[in-house]
Amino acid sequence: MLFRSAEVSIYPNPARGNIFISVPVDMGLADIVMVDLSGKIIRQWNGVAQQTLSLEPFSPGVYIMKIKLQNGLQEMIRKLVVY
């Protein structure tokens, strides 16, 4: 099965305060790792399907969101700008 990255939503982007992540039901749950540009893990969320995530503790900047489906077969990377 091909990874349908267009169907995994992270918005708004750029963001401040909160972001909303939505993974289609037929894709299952996802684990998300937020890293800074140096590769340091900033935060992790496990078992995400549809969830609002708080960005309040994060400094403005560019972050990488690594999204991996719990089935272990599919992974995507998205850039997130926090302002």
PyMOL Python script that loads the backbone (N, CA, C, O; Angstrom):
from pymol import cmd

cmd.read_pdbstr("""\
ATOM      1  N   MET A   1       0.839  -1.180   0.000  1.00  0.00           N
ATOM      2  CA  MET A   1       0.000   0.000   0.000  1.00  0.00           C
ATOM      3  C   MET A   1       0.877   1.235   0.000  1.00  0.00           C
ATOM      4  O   MET A   1       1.832   1.307   0.774  1.00  0.00           O
ATOM      5  N   LEU A   2       0.586   2.188  -0.831  1.00  0.00           N
ATOM      6  CA  LEU A   2       1.337   3.432  -0.870  1.00  0.00           C
ATOM      7  C   LEU A   2       0.898   4.341   0.258  1.00  0.00           C
ATOM      8  O   LEU A   2      -0.260   4.324   0.674  1.00  0.00           O
ATOM      9  N   PHE A   3       1.839   5.137   0.750  1.00  0.00           N
ATOM     10  CA  PHE A   3       1.521   6.088   1.810  1.00  0.00           C
ATOM     11  C   PHE A   3       0.840   7.295   1.198  1.00  0.00           C
ATOM     12  O   PHE A   3       1.395   7.952   0.317  1.00  0.00           O
ATOM     13  N   ARG A   4      -0.340   7.580   1.659  1.00  0.00           N
ATOM     14  CA  ARG A   4      -1.120   8.687   1.111  1.00  0.00           C
ATOM     15  C   ARG A   4      -0.907   9.910   1.983  1.00  0.00           C
ATOM     16  O   ARG A   4      -1.778  10.272   2.774  1.00  0.00           O
ATOM     17  N   SER A   5       0.261  10.557   1.839  1.00  0.00           N
ATOM     18  CA  SER A   5       0.635  11.656   2.714  1.00  0.00           C
ATOM     19  C   SER A   5      -0.311  12.836   2.620  1.00  0.00           C
ATOM     20  O   SER A   5      -0.447  13.592   3.581  1.00  0.00           O
ATOM     21  N   ALA A   6      -0.964  13.009   1.489  1.00  0.00           N
ATOM     22  CA  ALA A   6      -1.884  14.130   1.340  1.00  0.00           C
ATOM     23  C   ALA A   6      -3.077  13.994   2.277  1.00  0.00           C
ATOM     24  O   ALA A   6      -3.760  14.980   2.551  1.00  0.00           O
ATOM     25  N   GLU A   7      -3.335  12.792   2.770  1.00  0.00           N
ATOM     26  CA  GLU A   7      -4.484  12.577   3.625  1.00  0.00           C
ATOM     27  C   GLU A   7      -4.175  12.756   5.114  1.00  0.00           C
ATOM     28  O   GLU A   7      -5.096  12.829   5.928  1.00  0.00           O
ATOM     29  N   VAL A   8      -2.905  12.826   5.477  1.00  0.00           N
ATOM     30  CA  VAL A   8      -2.541  13.126   6.861  1.00  0.00           C
ATOM     31  C   VAL A   8      -2.435  14.636   6.953  1.00  0.00           C
ATOM     32  O   VAL A   8      -1.618  15.250   6.267  1.00  0.00           O
ATOM     33  N   SER A   9      -3.261  15.234   7.801  1.00  0.00           N
ATOM     34  CA  SER A   9      -3.323  16.693   7.880  1.00  0.00           C
ATOM     35  C   SER A   9      -2.657  17.214   9.142  1.00  0.00           C
ATOM     36  O   SER A   9      -2.875  16.693  10.236  1.00  0.00           O
ATOM     37  N   ILE A  10      -1.845  18.248   8.978  1.00  0.00           N
ATOM     38  CA  ILE A  10      -1.282  19.004  10.098  1.00  0.00           C
ATOM     39  C   ILE A  10      -1.562  20.468   9.780  1.00  0.00           C
ATOM     40  O   ILE A  10      -1.038  21.010   8.807  1.00  0.00           O
ATOM     41  N   TYR A  11      -2.382  21.096  10.594  1.00  0.00           N
ATOM     42  CA  TYR A  11      -2.714  22.494  10.318  1.00  0.00           C
ATOM     43  C   TYR A  11      -3.080  23.210  11.602  1.00  0.00           C
ATOM     44  O   TYR A  11      -3.471  22.557  12.571  1.00  0.00           O
ATOM     45  N   PRO A  12      -2.968  24.535  11.644  1.00  0.00           N
ATOM     46  CA  PRO A  12      -2.425  25.401  10.596  1.00  0.00           C
ATOM     47  C   PRO A  12      -0.905  25.307  10.565  1.00  0.00           C
ATOM     48  O   PRO A  12      -0.287  24.815  11.510  1.00  0.00           O
ATOM     49  N   ASN A  13      -0.326  25.766   9.511  1.00  0.00           N
ATOM     50  CA  ASN A  13       1.126  25.798   9.364  1.00  0.00           C
ATOM     51  C   ASN A  13       1.478  26.951   8.438  1.00  0.00           C
ATOM     52  O   ASN A  13       1.196  26.882   7.241  1.00  0.00           O
ATOM     53  N   PRO A  14       2.081  27.995   8.956  1.00  0.00           N
ATOM     54  CA  PRO A  14       2.697  28.163  10.274  1.00  0.00           C
ATOM     55  C   PRO A  14       1.653  28.232  11.379  1.00  0.00           C
ATOM     56  O   PRO A  14       0.477  28.503  11.135  1.00  0.00           O
ATOM     57  N   ALA A  15       2.117  27.979  12.606  1.00  0.00           N
ATOM     58  CA  ALA A  15       1.188  27.864  13.732  1.00  0.00           C
ATOM     59  C   ALA A  15       1.730  28.552  14.974  1.00  0.00           C
ATOM     60  O   ALA A  15       2.929  28.784  15.127  1.00  0.00           O
ATOM     61  N   ARG A  16       0.798  28.863  15.841  1.00  0.00           N
ATOM     62  CA  ARG A  16       1.118  29.353  17.180  1.00  0.00           C
ATOM     63  C   ARG A  16      -0.008  28.869  18.081  1.00  0.00           C
ATOM     64  O   ARG A  16      -1.177  28.942  17.705  1.00  0.00           O
ATOM     65  N   GLY A  17       0.326  28.386  19.244  1.00  0.00           N
ATOM     66  CA  GLY A  17      -0.696  27.915  20.177  1.00  0.00           C
ATOM     67  C   GLY A  17      -0.970  26.435  20.047  1.00  0.00           C
ATOM     68  O   GLY A  17      -0.492  25.639  20.855  1.00  0.00           O
ATOM     69  N   ASN A  18      -1.745  26.055  19.029  1.00  0.00           N
ATOM     70  CA  ASN A  18      -2.116  24.651  18.829  1.00  0.00           C
ATOM     71  C   ASN A  18      -2.043  24.277  17.357  1.00  0.00           C
ATOM     72  O   ASN A  18      -2.180  25.125  16.475  1.00  0.00           O
ATOM     73  N   ILE A  19      -1.825  22.989  17.110  1.00  0.00           N
ATOM     74  CA  ILE A  19      -1.992  22.435  15.768  1.00  0.00           C
ATOM     75  C   ILE A  19      -2.970  21.275  15.876  1.00  0.00           C
ATOM     76  O   ILE A  19      -3.155  20.701  16.948  1.00  0.00           O
ATOM     77  N   PHE A  20      -3.580  20.944  14.772  1.00  0.00           N
ATOM     78  CA  PHE A  20      -4.493  19.815  14.716  1.00  0.00           C
ATOM     79  C   PHE A  20      -3.916  18.787  13.764  1.00  0.00           C
ATOM     80  O   PHE A  20      -3.546  19.122  12.639  1.00  0.00           O
ATOM     81  N   ILE A  21      -3.837  17.545  14.198  1.00  0.00           N
ATOM     82  CA  ILE A  21      -3.346  16.453  13.366  1.00  0.00           C
ATOM     83  C   ILE A  21      -4.479  15.461  13.164  1.00  0.00           C
ATOM     84  O   ILE A  21      -5.159  15.063  14.110  1.00  0.00           O
ATOM     85  N   SER A  22      -4.665  15.070  11.909  1.00  0.00           N
ATOM     86  CA  SER A  22      -5.720  14.125  11.572  1.00  0.00           C
ATOM     87  C   SER A  22      -5.167  13.031  10.671  1.00  0.00           C
ATOM     88  O   SER A  22      -4.614  13.307   9.606  1.00  0.00           O
ATOM     89  N   VAL A  23      -5.322  11.785  11.111  1.00  0.00           N
ATOM     90  CA  VAL A  23      -4.913  10.610  10.334  1.00  0.00           C
ATOM     91  C   VAL A  23      -6.198   9.870   9.961  1.00  0.00           C
ATOM     92  O   VAL A  23      -6.985   9.535  10.846  1.00  0.00           O
ATOM     93  N   PRO A  24      -6.428   9.605   8.666  1.00  0.00           N
ATOM     94  CA  PRO A  24      -7.655   8.903   8.272  1.00  0.00           C
ATOM     95  C   PRO A  24      -7.806   7.571   9.013  1.00  0.00           C
ATOM     96  O   PRO A  24      -6.819   6.887   9.284  1.00  0.00           O
ATOM     97  N   VAL A  25      -9.031   7.220   9.330  1.00  0.00           N
ATOM     98  CA  VAL A  25      -9.342   6.012  10.096  1.00  0.00           C
ATOM     99  C   VAL A  25      -8.742   4.766   9.462  1.00  0.00           C
ATOM    100  O   VAL A  25      -8.232   3.899  10.172  1.00  0.00           O
ATOM    101  N   ASP A  26      -8.795   4.662   8.137  1.00  0.00           N
ATOM    102  CA  ASP A  26      -8.290   3.462   7.476  1.00  0.00           C
ATOM    103  C   ASP A  26      -6.762   3.352   7.505  1.00  0.00           C
ATOM    104  O   ASP A  26      -6.211   2.323   7.113  1.00  0.00           O
ATOM    105  N   MET A  27      -6.075   4.404   7.968  1.00  0.00           N
ATOM    106  CA  MET A  27      -4.617   4.373   8.081  1.00  0.00           C
ATOM    107  C   MET A  27      -4.173   3.997   9.494  1.00  0.00           C
ATOM    108  O   MET A  27      -2.987   3.762   9.725  1.00  0.00           O
ATOM    109  N   GLY A  28      -5.103   3.939  10.434  1.00  0.00           N
ATOM    110  CA  GLY A  28      -4.782   3.559  11.804  1.00  0.00           C
ATOM    111  C   GLY A  28      -4.231   4.709  12.622  1.00  0.00           C
ATOM    112  O   GLY A  28      -4.461   5.878  12.308  1.00  0.00           O
ATOM    113  N   LEU A  29      -3.501   4.367  13.677  1.00  0.00           N
ATOM    114  CA  LEU A  29      -2.928   5.369  14.574  1.00  0.00           C
ATOM    115  C   LEU A  29      -1.493   5.676  14.166  1.00  0.00           C
ATOM    116  O   LEU A  29      -0.829   4.877  13.506  1.00  0.00           O
ATOM    117  N   ALA A  30      -1.031   6.863  14.579  1.00  0.00           N
ATOM    118  CA  ALA A  30       0.328   7.273  14.242  1.00  0.00           C
ATOM    119  C   ALA A  30       1.069   7.706  15.495  1.00  0.00           C
ATOM    120  O   ALA A  30       0.471   8.199  16.451  1.00  0.00           O
ATOM    121  N   ASP A  31       2.380   7.512  15.472  1.00  0.00           N
ATOM    122  CA  ASP A  31       3.272   8.057  16.494  1.00  0.00           C
ATOM    123  C   ASP A  31       3.979   9.242  15.857  1.00  0.00           C
ATOM    124  O   ASP A  31       4.421   9.168  14.711  1.00  0.00           O
ATOM    125  N   ILE A  32       4.084  10.332  16.601  1.00  0.00           N
ATOM    126  CA  ILE A  32       4.653  11.560  16.064  1.00  0.00           C
ATOM    127  C   ILE A  32       5.821  11.990  16.932  1.00  0.00           C
ATOM    128  O   ILE A  32       5.732  12.009  18.159  1.00  0.00           O
ATOM    129  N   VAL A  33       6.919  12.337  16.272  1.00  0.00           N
ATOM    130  CA  VAL A  33       8.101  12.844  16.952  1.00  0.00           C
ATOM    131  C   VAL A  33       8.390  14.220  16.376  1.00  0.00           C
ATOM    132  O   VAL A  33       8.491  14.385  15.161  1.00  0.00           O
ATOM    133  N   MET A  34       8.524  15.209  17.258  1.00  0.00           N
ATOM    134  CA  MET A  34       8.864  16.571  16.849  1.00  0.00           C
ATOM    135  C   MET A  34      10.334  16.796  17.169  1.00  0.00           C
ATOM    136  O   MET A  34      10.754  16.634  18.315  1.00  0.00           O
ATOM    137  N   VAL A  35      11.118  17.171  16.158  1.00  0.00           N
ATOM    138  CA  VAL A  35      12.541  17.417  16.359  1.00  0.00           C
ATOM    139  C   VAL A  35      12.891  18.818  15.864  1.00  0.00           C
ATOM    140  O   VAL A  35      12.228  19.367  14.983  1.00  0.00           O
ATOM    141  N   ASP A  36      13.952  19.387  16.452  1.00  0.00           N
ATOM    142  CA  ASP A  36      14.423  20.679  15.952  1.00  0.00           C
ATOM    143  C   ASP A  36      15.373  20.429  14.783  1.00  0.00           C
ATOM    144  O   ASP A  36      15.626  19.282  14.416  1.00  0.00           O
ATOM    145  N   LEU A  37      15.894  21.500  14.203  1.00  0.00           N
ATOM    146  CA  LEU A  37      16.730  21.348  13.017  1.00  0.00           C
ATOM    147  C   LEU A  37      18.086  20.713  13.306  1.00  0.00           C
ATOM    148  O   LEU A  37      18.778  20.289  12.381  1.00  0.00           O
ATOM    149  N   SER A  38      18.474  20.643  14.583  1.00  0.00           N
ATOM    150  CA  SER A  38      19.723  19.958  14.920  1.00  0.00           C
ATOM    151  C   SER A  38      19.501  18.459  15.105  1.00  0.00           C
ATOM    152  O   SER A  38      20.461  17.707  15.274  1.00  0.00           O
ATOM    153  N   GLY A  39      18.230  18.016  15.075  1.00  0.00           N
ATOM    154  CA  GLY A  39      17.898  16.607  15.240  1.00  0.00           C
ATOM    155  C   GLY A  39      17.520  16.217  16.655  1.00  0.00           C
ATOM    156  O   GLY A  39      17.245  15.047  16.922  1.00  0.00           O
ATOM    157  N   LYS A  40      17.503  17.180  17.566  1.00  0.00           N
ATOM    158  CA  LYS A  40      17.141  16.913  18.955  1.00  0.00           C
ATOM    159  C   LYS A  40      15.635  16.675  19.069  1.00  0.00           C
ATOM    160  O   LYS A  40      14.832  17.458  18.562  1.00  0.00           O
ATOM    161  N   ILE A  41      15.264  15.582  19.744  1.00  0.00           N
ATOM    162  CA  ILE A  41      13.846  15.287  19.961  1.00  0.00           C
ATOM    163  C   ILE A  41      13.286  16.292  20.965  1.00  0.00           C
ATOM    164  O   ILE A  41      13.793  16.432  22.078  1.00  0.00           O
ATOM    165  N   ILE A  42      12.238  16.982  20.548  1.00  0.00           N
ATOM    166  CA  ILE A  42      11.596  17.998  21.374  1.00  0.00           C
ATOM    167  C   ILE A  42      10.394  17.423  22.105  1.00  0.00           C
ATOM    168  O   ILE A  42      10.184  17.707  23.284  1.00  0.00           O
ATOM    169  N   ARG A  43       9.604  16.615  21.407  1.00  0.00           N
ATOM    170  CA  ARG A  43       8.373  16.069  21.995  1.00  0.00           C
ATOM    171  C   ARG A  43       7.934  14.847  21.210  1.00  0.00           C
ATOM    172  O   ARG A  43       8.228  14.728  20.021  1.00  0.00           O
ATOM    173  N   GLN A  44       7.228  13.938  21.875  1.00  0.00           N
ATOM    174  CA  GLN A  44       6.670  12.757  21.222  1.00  0.00           C
ATOM    175  C   GLN A  44       5.207  12.605  21.614  1.00  0.00           C
ATOM    176  O   GLN A  44       4.824  12.883  22.751  1.00  0.00           O
ATOM    177  N   TRP A  45       4.405  12.164  20.670  1.00  0.00           N
ATOM    178  CA  TRP A  45       3.010  11.819  20.910  1.00  0.00           C
ATOM    179  C   TRP A  45       2.789  10.437  20.330  1.00  0.00           C
ATOM    180  O   TRP A  45       3.241  10.158  19.220  1.00  0.00           O
ATOM    181  N   ASN A  46       2.110   9.572  21.050  1.00  0.00           N
ATOM    182  CA  ASN A  46       1.854   8.206  20.588  1.00  0.00           C
ATOM    183  C   ASN A  46       0.363   7.954  20.442  1.00  0.00           C
ATOM    184  O   ASN A  46      -0.447   8.485  21.202  1.00  0.00           O
ATOM    185  N   GLY A  47       0.011   7.140  19.457  1.00  0.00           N
ATOM    186  CA  GLY A  47      -1.382   6.740  19.273  1.00  0.00           C
ATOM    187  C   GLY A  47      -2.289   7.857  18.814  1.00  0.00           C
ATOM    188  O   GLY A  47      -3.422   7.964  19.282  1.00  0.00           O
ATOM    189  N   VAL A  48      -1.812   8.695  17.903  1.00  0.00           N
ATOM    190  CA  VAL A  48      -2.594   9.837  17.426  1.00  0.00           C
ATOM    191  C   VAL A  48      -3.464   9.412  16.249  1.00  0.00           C
ATOM    192  O   VAL A  48      -2.987   8.761  15.319  1.00  0.00           O
ATOM    193  N   ALA A  49      -4.739   9.784  16.293  1.00  0.00           N
ATOM    194  CA  ALA A  49      -5.651   9.611  15.160  1.00  0.00           C
ATOM    195  C   ALA A  49      -6.158  10.992  14.757  1.00  0.00           C
ATOM    196  O   ALA A  49      -5.958  11.437  13.626  1.00  0.00           O
ATOM    197  N   GLN A  50      -6.810  11.654  15.687  1.00  0.00           N
ATOM    198  CA  GLN A  50      -7.231  13.042  15.512  1.00  0.00           C
ATOM    199  C   GLN A  50      -7.012  13.711  16.857  1.00  0.00           C
ATOM    200  O   GLN A  50      -7.616  13.334  17.861  1.00  0.00           O
ATOM    201  N   GLN A  51      -6.149  14.696  16.861  1.00  0.00           N
ATOM    202  CA  GLN A  51      -5.783  15.280  18.134  1.00  0.00           C
ATOM    203  C   GLN A  51      -5.300  16.709  17.946  1.00  0.00           C
ATOM    204  O   GLN A  51      -4.663  17.040  16.946  1.00  0.00           O
ATOM    205  N   THR A  52      -5.614  17.545  18.921  1.00  0.00           N
ATOM    206  CA  THR A  52      -5.060  18.890  18.979  1.00  0.00           C
ATOM    207  C   THR A  52      -3.829  18.840  19.868  1.00  0.00           C
ATOM    208  O   THR A  52      -3.887  18.343  20.993  1.00  0.00           O
ATOM    209  N   LEU A  53      -2.719  19.352  19.364  1.00  0.00           N
ATOM    210  CA  LEU A  53      -1.464  19.333  20.102  1.00  0.00           C
ATOM    211  C   LEU A  53      -1.060  20.762  20.450  1.00  0.00           C
ATOM    212  O   LEU A  53      -1.104  21.650  19.599  1.00  0.00           O
ATOM    213  N   SER A  54      -0.670  20.976  21.694  1.00  0.00           N
ATOM    214  CA  SER A  54      -0.279  22.295  22.149  1.00  0.00           C
ATOM    215  C   SER A  54       1.167  22.597  21.775  1.00  0.00           C
ATOM    216  O   SER A  54       2.058  21.769  21.962  1.00  0.00           O
ATOM    217  N   LEU A  55       1.381  23.791  21.247  1.00  0.00           N
ATOM    218  CA  LEU A  55       2.722  24.265  20.913  1.00  0.00           C
ATOM    219  C   LEU A  55       3.208  25.315  21.901  1.00  0.00           C
ATOM    220  O   LEU A  55       4.272  25.901  21.706  1.00  0.00           O
ATOM    221  N   GLU A  56       2.446  25.558  22.951  1.00  0.00           N
ATOM    222  CA  GLU A  56       2.752  26.630  23.906  1.00  0.00           C
ATOM    223  C   GLU A  56       4.181  26.606  24.441  1.00  0.00           C
ATOM    224  O   GLU A  56       4.801  27.666  24.526  1.00  0.00           O
ATOM    225  N   PRO A  57       4.735  25.446  24.806  1.00  0.00           N
ATOM    226  CA  PRO A  57       6.079  25.492  25.390  1.00  0.00           C
ATOM    227  C   PRO A  57       7.214  25.643  24.377  1.00  0.00           C
ATOM    228  O   PRO A  57       8.373  25.744  24.776  1.00  0.00           O
ATOM    229  N   PHE A  58       6.911  25.661  23.077  1.00  0.00           N
ATOM    230  CA  PHE A  58       7.962  25.659  22.071  1.00  0.00           C
ATOM    231  C   PHE A  58       8.300  27.060  21.596  1.00  0.00           C
ATOM    232  O   PHE A  58       7.416  27.889  21.377  1.00  0.00           O
ATOM    233  N   SER A  59       9.589  27.310  21.442  1.00  0.00           N
ATOM    234  CA  SER A  59      10.068  28.596  20.939  1.00  0.00           C
ATOM    235  C   SER A  59       9.744  28.720  19.455  1.00  0.00           C
ATOM    236  O   SER A  59       9.644  27.711  18.757  1.00  0.00           O
ATOM    237  N   PRO A  60       9.580  29.939  18.968  1.00  0.00           N
ATOM    238  CA  PRO A  60       9.388  30.122  17.529  1.00  0.00           C
ATOM    239  C   PRO A  60      10.564  29.524  16.758  1.00  0.00           C
ATOM    240  O   PRO A  60      11.713  29.619  17.189  1.00  0.00           O
ATOM    241  N   GLY A  61      10.268  28.916  15.630  1.00  0.00           N
ATOM    242  CA  GLY A  61      11.304  28.322  14.802  1.00  0.00           C
ATOM    243  C   GLY A  61      10.731  27.276  13.872  1.00  0.00           C
ATOM    244  O   GLY A  61       9.516  27.124  13.751  1.00  0.00           O
ATOM    245  N   VAL A  62      11.627  26.558  13.218  1.00  0.00           N
ATOM    246  CA  VAL A  62      11.246  25.500  12.281  1.00  0.00           C
ATOM    247  C   VAL A  62      11.508  24.152  12.956  1.00  0.00           C
ATOM    248  O   VAL A  62      12.575  23.919  13.524  1.00  0.00           O
ATOM    249  N   TYR A  63      10.523  23.289  12.879  1.00  0.00           N
ATOM    250  CA  TYR A  63      10.613  21.960  13.470  1.00  0.00           C
ATOM    251  C   TYR A  63      10.262  20.921  12.411  1.00  0.00           C
ATOM    252  O   TYR A  63       9.598  21.228  11.421  1.00  0.00           O
ATOM    253  N   ILE A  64      10.709  19.705  12.627  1.00  0.00           N
ATOM    254  CA  ILE A  64      10.393  18.583  11.743  1.00  0.00           C
ATOM    255  C   ILE A  64       9.449  17.650  12.504  1.00  0.00           C
ATOM    256  O   ILE A  64       9.721  17.259  13.639  1.00  0.00           O
ATOM    257  N   MET A  65       8.346  17.306  11.860  1.00  0.00           N
ATOM    258  CA  MET A  65       7.375  16.378  12.426  1.00  0.00           C
ATOM    259  C   MET A  65       7.544  15.039  11.705  1.00  0.00           C
ATOM    260  O   MET A  65       7.280  14.939  10.507  1.00  0.00           O
ATOM    261  N   LYS A  66       7.982  14.017  12.432  1.00  0.00           N
ATOM    262  CA  LYS A  66       8.117  12.675  11.877  1.00  0.00           C
ATOM    263  C   LYS A  66       6.872  11.901  12.273  1.00  0.00           C
ATOM    264  O   LYS A  66       6.606  11.692  13.457  1.00  0.00           O
ATOM    265  N   ILE A  67       6.127  11.485  11.288  1.00  0.00           N
ATOM    266  CA  ILE A  67       4.856  10.798  11.515  1.00  0.00           C
ATOM    267  C   ILE A  67       5.008   9.366  11.021  1.00  0.00           C
ATOM    268  O   ILE A  67       5.268   9.129   9.841  1.00  0.00           O
ATOM    269  N   LYS A  68       4.843   8.418  11.934  1.00  0.00           N
ATOM    270  CA  LYS A  68       4.998   7.003  11.575  1.00  0.00           C
ATOM    271  C   LYS A  68       3.735   6.258  11.990  1.00  0.00           C
ATOM    272  O   LYS A  68       3.324   6.292  13.149  1.00  0.00           O
ATOM    273  N   LEU A  69       3.136   5.589  11.021  1.00  0.00           N
ATOM    274  CA  LEU A  69       1.954   4.789  11.347  1.00  0.00           C
ATOM    275  C   LEU A  69       2.367   3.634  12.232  1.00  0.00           C
ATOM    276  O   LEU A  69       3.447   3.068  12.058  1.00  0.00           O
ATOM    277  N   GLN A  70       1.512   3.280  13.183  1.00  0.00           N
ATOM    278  CA  GLN A  70       1.845   2.223  14.133  1.00  0.00           C
ATOM    279  C   GLN A  70       1.951   0.849  13.481  1.00  0.00           C
ATOM    280  O   GLN A  70       2.458  -0.088  14.099  1.00  0.00           O
ATOM    281  N   ASN A  71       1.481   0.716  12.244  1.00  0.00           N
ATOM    282  CA  ASN A  71       1.660  -0.561  11.559  1.00  0.00           C
ATOM    283  C   ASN A  71       3.116  -0.751  11.128  1.00  0.00           C
ATOM    284  O   ASN A  71       3.497  -1.825  10.662  1.00  0.00           O
ATOM    285  N   GLY A  72       3.930   0.307  11.287  1.00  0.00           N
ATOM    286  CA  GLY A  72       5.360   0.226  11.015  1.00  0.00           C
ATOM    287  C   GLY A  72       5.742   0.247   9.552  1.00  0.00           C
ATOM    288  O   GLY A  72       6.927   0.177   9.226  1.00  0.00           O
ATOM    289  N   LEU A  73       4.783   0.341   8.675  1.00  0.00           N
ATOM    290  CA  LEU A  73       5.075   0.256   7.253  1.00  0.00           C
ATOM    291  C   LEU A  73       5.219   1.608   6.569  1.00  0.00           C
ATOM    292  O   LEU A  73       5.795   1.692   5.485  1.00  0.00           O
ATOM    293  N   GLN A  74       4.706   2.660   7.184  1.00  0.00           N
ATOM    294  CA  GLN A  74       4.659   3.939   6.499  1.00  0.00           C
ATOM    295  C   GLN A  74       5.109   5.070   7.409  1.00  0.00           C
ATOM    296  O   GLN A  74       4.791   5.105   8.598  1.00  0.00           O
ATOM    297  N   GLU A  75       5.857   5.989   6.820  1.00  0.00           N
ATOM    298  CA  GLU A  75       6.384   7.116   7.570  1.00  0.00           C
ATOM    299  C   GLU A  75       6.436   8.337   6.662  1.00  0.00           C
ATOM    300  O   GLU A  75       6.665   8.216   5.458  1.00  0.00           O
ATOM    301  N   MET A  76       6.223   9.509   7.242  1.00  0.00           N
ATOM    302  CA  MET A  76       6.347  10.743   6.487  1.00  0.00           C
ATOM    303  C   MET A  76       6.996  11.793   7.358  1.00  0.00           C
ATOM    304  O   MET A  76       7.017  11.683   8.584  1.00  0.00           O
ATOM    305  N   ILE A  77       7.519  12.802   6.715  1.00  0.00           N
ATOM    306  CA  ILE A  77       8.160  13.904   7.419  1.00  0.00           C
ATOM    307  C   ILE A  77       7.552  15.194   6.898  1.00  0.00           C
ATOM    308  O   ILE A  77       7.397  15.380   5.691  1.00  0.00           O
ATOM    309  N   ARG A  78       7.210  16.083   7.823  1.00  0.00           N
ATOM    310  CA  ARG A  78       6.662  17.390   7.467  1.00  0.00           C
ATOM    311  C   ARG A  78       7.402  18.478   8.236  1.00  0.00           C
ATOM    312  O   ARG A  78       7.854  18.270   9.362  1.00  0.00           O
ATOM    313  N   LYS A  79       7.513  19.621   7.615  1.00  0.00           N
ATOM    314  CA  LYS A  79       8.107  20.785   8.273  1.00  0.00           C
ATOM    315  C   LYS A  79       6.983  21.569   8.948  1.00  0.00           C
ATOM    316  O   LYS A  79       5.904  21.731   8.379  1.00  0.00           O
ATOM    317  N   LEU A  80       7.239  22.051  10.155  1.00  0.00           N
ATOM    318  CA  LEU A  80       6.275  22.851  10.899  1.00  0.00           C
ATOM    319  C   LEU A  80       6.966  24.136  11.333  1.00  0.00           C
ATOM    320  O   LEU A  80       8.047  24.097  11.919  1.00  0.00           O
ATOM    321  N   VAL A  81       6.346  25.267  11.046  1.00  0.00           N
ATOM    322  CA  VAL A  81       6.869  26.561  11.458  1.00  0.00           C
ATOM    323  C   VAL A  81       6.026  27.053  12.634  1.00  0.00           C
ATOM    324  O   VAL A  81       4.806  27.182  12.534  1.00  0.00           O
ATOM    325  N   VAL A  82       6.706  27.325  13.753  1.00  0.00           N
ATOM    326  CA  VAL A  82       6.055  27.888  14.940  1.00  0.00           C
ATOM    327  C   VAL A  82       6.473  29.342  15.035  1.00  0.00           C
ATOM    328  O   VAL A  82       7.661  29.656  14.980  1.00  0.00           O
ATOM    329  N   TYR A  83       5.490  30.237  15.178  1.00  0.00           N
ATOM    330  CA  TYR A  83       5.821  31.668  15.275  1.00  0.00           C
ATOM    331  C   TYR A  83       5.325  32.274  16.554  1.00  0.00           C
ATOM    332  O   TYR A  83       5.521  33.466  16.790  1.00  0.00           O
TER     333      TYR A  83
END
""", "prot")
cmd.dss("prot")
cmd.show_as("cartoon", "prot")
cmd.util.cbc("prot")
cmd.orient("prot")
